[in-house]
């Protein structure tokens, strides 16, 4: 039985064709063969062509976005690149649910597509210091002018890494969604400034639209420490900081100023405090609310 032939462009690669390739490898496994070429006859022979060929037609398994009119854009204005087009076609299949596929679309696919289409989400306050993004990671695998390696060899090396990243992000998204019932059960809107969790589960998305929550208390996996996280209002700005006088204090020094037995640490930026018991963490949070 012949393999499914997928064709993308040769020469230098970018994050969108790298991650699109990772998606196809997850879908088809060993039944897939990826060839890198810009030759018309090779593209025409492909079962799937992406990021090359000048056509977007999912019914014909053609997923390019370089044509004059592009390949459409999302409601938020981010145009589709190869990763997004392939994800729209296959994402739900490899994730097992629309919810997980949407989470990956928002957190991984759209940033890659935006970068490939010349969009930037970042502003820089320090000259010559830039965010290290996935496209730069992919670029770093390309051979330099002093190296003899060919692009194809390096391409498949970085695709293997992209596949690991994508696989991990899918698991993270699946587990995040599975945590929602636990978060809902723990949330009390009537007393909603502090969310207390008896086990650690990811809470960032859950608290985002619940503006009344100021702190989340949760244990470490071994439950030997209990963390109080100050929830972000925007960027690195907390909805409510811990008291300034707690900044950077540890152990006895923090116990002395808080009078809470078992106080362990407060981050100098006032977004995290730690106690050795659940009761101590609750006491610290309540003390901070009064401050």
SULSUL-V71595 format. One line per field, one symbol per residue. psi: psi as a letter, one per 20 degrees, with the letter a starting at -180 (. if undefined). burial: I if it has 9 or more other C-alpha atoms within 8 Angstrom, else O. A space follows every 10 residues. Layout:
BEGIN
psi->???
burial->???
END
This chain:
BEGIN
psi->pqrpopprqa bqrrhghghh hgghhhgici ippppoqjpg hgghiqhppq jqikponhhj lpmqjirgjb krrrhjioqp agghghghhi ghgihiqhgg hhgggghggg hggghhjjqp iqqpipqjoq porhhhgghi iqqriiqiqq hgghghghhh ghhggggghg gggghghiig hggghipohh ljhpoppiqp qpighgigjn ihphqppqrr hikiqpqopp ppgqcjpqho qrqhiiojqq chhhgghhko pjphqpqhjk ipqpriqghh ggggghghhi .
burial->OOOIIIIIII OOIIIIIIII IIIIIIIOOO OIIIOIIIOO OIIOOIIIII IIIOIIOOOO IIIIIIIOOI IOIOOOOIII IIIIIIIOOI IIOOIOOOOI IOIIIIOOII IIIIIIIOOO OOOOOOOOOO OOOOIOIIIO IIIOOOOOOO IIOIIOIIII OIIOOIOOII OOIIOIIOII OOIOOIIOOO OIOIIIIOOI OOOOOIIOOO OOIIIIIIII OOOOIIIIII IIOOOOOIIO IIIOOIIIII IOOIIOOIOI OIIIIIIOOI IIIIIIIIOI IIIIIOIIOO O
END
